[in-house]
Amino acid sequence: MKRHILRIMTLCTAGALALASCNKNKDAEGTVPENGFRASTEQGGGDSKTHLDGTDVKWDAADLILIRSQENGGRTLTYELTEGEGTQNGTFYTGEEHENFFQPDYTAIYPAYNSDEVGNSITGDGAATFTLPATQTYVQNSFAKGAMPMMAVSDDQSLAFKNVLGGICFPLTGDDLTVTKIVLTSSSDTDYLSGVFSANYNNGQPTLTCTSGSGNSITLECDPAVTLDATTATDFIVMVPPGSLANGFTVTAYNGENKLYEQSTNSAPGTDFITRSKIMKVNANLQVVVTQLNVTTISPSFITKNTAKGLGMVDNAPVSCGILYAKATDLSTPADDLVVGGTNVTNLSATAGTRFDADLSGLAEDEVYYVRAYAVNEAGTVSYGDPVPFATRYDYYGSNSGKSRHAFSVASGTSV
């Protein structure tokens, strides 16, 4: 039996994709633009804001930052990247009225909006509010665009952003297995991974506090679905608040609604398991075995003129299973046509088990049908038994007043 392995490699290896600390408060590269801002991502190797490029953080086109100045008691404007796409240093301008906006002491945040287009806000000097969504989107070799909020405080128009969140990385391998989403759930119901969080900029870096948590899980959606390789790992990165997951977590991989893999840890190694501006890789020798299912179609029983009971067997417990049937006259080749989603084919779900059955009803009297059992494994692969023909009964008494519908012999060479 062919077995496909989905494996999570390495647990809690400290320093993986860690960002080096940047001590400078200002961007040393480039000239501060007139009526604009020069903004840099946190330096070092790892991840930070819009996307990862190897170990560096790069700005993306149309990135938006929100800036608050001291003018008029604290005015905020949204600035858009106009130069520096694909680099760590960008220039930002605004299309809004900015007269008298440029005053000493600025607080800035990225992104101005989260992935659900919910506005983040700056509440004071060195203070902000971020709304962290419960769903992030998979990006190859990176975290979701905008999933790493950043914050900067400066006394001029040069902004050196610092990362607000940390992250966790699941490197997965699998023999041609397809992943449509990853769900990360904290073992603690009050360990909020999404919701509204306040951020304060202290001692050169932001600190985060949950003010209104909405859930203890994050879903990483893969659209389009990601096909795993048997030897080269695919990194799935989920961004979470620093200090979270200290009581352990559960990670679940799905193919559609089929659960490919699930594994839990009781606790993480230390209260600082998730730290600001670092991505931790998991390491627990976790794996799931996805097996091919051998299905057998059993000849139907309890056949009447309009009903029958379809039967099937499978050698391993499936995720789901069922019985397919159709009139013989509706099938050109039963083995090709009698499949899930087939034309003129009726699909009856059955209770998952190694032996299963389903009631066939509404059949035509005195008609030949084909029936076929099927089962689905964790990877969403459908396995079939052979198509088996059967005929519904003819109601001699109800349909034909007790008379035979065929000629029968009464003597040699004589028939009625």
Secondary structure, 3 states (H helix, E strand, C coil): CCEEEEEECCCCECCCCCCCCCCCCCCCCCCCCCCCEEEECCCCCCCCCCEEECCEEECCCCCEEEEEECHHHCEEEEEEEEECCCCCEEEEECCCCCCCCCCCCEEEEECCECCCCCECEEEECCEEEEEECCEEECECCECCCCCCCEEEEECCCEEECEECCEEEEEEEECCCCEEEEEEEEECCCCCCCEEEEEEEEECCEEEEEEEEEEECEEEEEEEEEEECCCCCCEEEEEEECCCCCCCCEEEEEEECCEEEEEEEECCCCCCCCCCCCCEEECCCCEEEEEECCCEEEEEEECCCCCCEEEEEEECCCCCEEEEEEEEHHHCCCHHHHCCCCCCCCEEEEECCCCEEEEEECCCCCCCEEEEEEEEECCCCCEEECCCEEEECCCCHHHHHCCCCCCCCEEECCEEC
